[in-house]
């Protein structure tokens, strides 16, 4: 459902943003860029764990599909069709 997709996207972006800010601040304080990368990667892994599986919180508003309609006419066979005539110019 579309509301679940929107929620998953917001959670994903929020976790990435928070982990990037925390990683940047911690890396700046310790003067180690590696820690920034590790924290952002951990945030990415956490956001993937929370948003990629089809958790029930993302399936609260299922889409209503149209019912299957039987067509009353059968397809015409190739031999039953009349050939189209093109206008001469």
Legacy VTK file of the C-alpha trace (Angstrom):
# vtk DataFile Version 3.0
C-alpha trace
ASCII
DATASET POLYDATA
POINTS 89 float
0.000 0.000 0.000
1.070 3.550 -0.665
0.875 4.747 2.939
3.161 1.897 4.012
5.644 2.795 1.287
5.615 6.414 2.437
6.179 5.349 6.058
9.056 3.051 5.074
10.677 5.847 3.061
10.364 8.302 5.954
11.849 5.812 8.423
14.699 5.006 6.023
15.571 8.658 5.405
15.239 9.566 9.094
17.603 6.836 10.263
20.154 7.666 7.556
20.014 11.365 8.421
20.339 10.815 12.185
23.185 8.331 11.782
25.004 10.703 9.402
24.752 13.591 11.860
25.837 11.435 14.807
28.640 9.902 12.754
29.877 13.290 11.604
29.873 14.736 15.130
31.558 11.678 16.654
34.116 11.512 13.837
34.850 15.220 14.202
35.362 14.924 17.973
37.619 11.863 17.711
39.248 13.114 14.490
38.672 9.709 12.896
36.789 9.661 9.590
36.539 5.879 9.823
34.125 6.139 12.756
31.878 8.385 10.680
31.739 5.767 7.948
31.092 2.934 10.443
28.228 4.804 12.112
26.600 5.689 8.784
26.955 2.066 7.631
25.375 0.850 10.885
22.486 3.291 10.336
22.078 2.012 6.799
21.993 -1.611 8.009
19.451 -0.742 10.699
17.234 1.121 8.246
17.383 -1.796 5.801
16.395 -4.189 8.573
13.420 -2.003 9.493
12.166 -1.128 6.013
12.955 -3.939 3.548
10.993 -6.872 5.047
7.209 -6.639 4.614
6.424 -5.890 8.260
2.708 -5.709 9.221
2.986 -1.996 10.030
3.525 -1.340 6.315
0.467 -3.375 5.232
-2.304 -1.661 7.182
-4.032 -0.111 4.155
-4.256 -2.743 1.395
-5.244 -1.658 -2.076
-8.727 -2.572 -3.282
-8.423 -4.238 -6.668
-11.204 -4.380 -9.220
-12.939 -7.758 -9.532
-12.094 -9.948 -12.505
-14.537 -9.412 -15.365
-15.306 -12.128 -17.859
-15.326 -10.849 -21.418
-18.417 -12.065 -23.273
-16.811 -12.054 -26.695
-14.218 -14.505 -27.800
-11.324 -13.316 -29.863
-11.965 -13.590 -33.555
-9.874 -16.053 -35.452
-7.448 -14.673 -37.998
-9.488 -16.145 -40.891
-12.737 -14.525 -39.740
-11.423 -10.971 -39.954
-11.828 -8.892 -43.044
-8.624 -7.316 -44.328
-8.476 -3.542 -43.968
-8.285 -1.529 -47.130
-6.028 1.467 -47.199
-7.079 4.629 -48.937
-5.150 5.343 -52.099
-3.476 8.704 -52.260
LINES 1 90
89 0 1 2 3 4 5 6 7 8 9 10 11 12 13 14 15 16 17 18 19 20 21 22 23 24 25 26 27 28 29 30 31 32 33 34 35 36 37 38 39 40 41 42 43 44 45 46 47 48 49 50 51 52 53 54 55 56 57 58 59 60 61 62 63 64 65 66 67 68 69 70 71 72 73 74 75 76 77 78 79 80 81 82 83 84 85 86 87 88
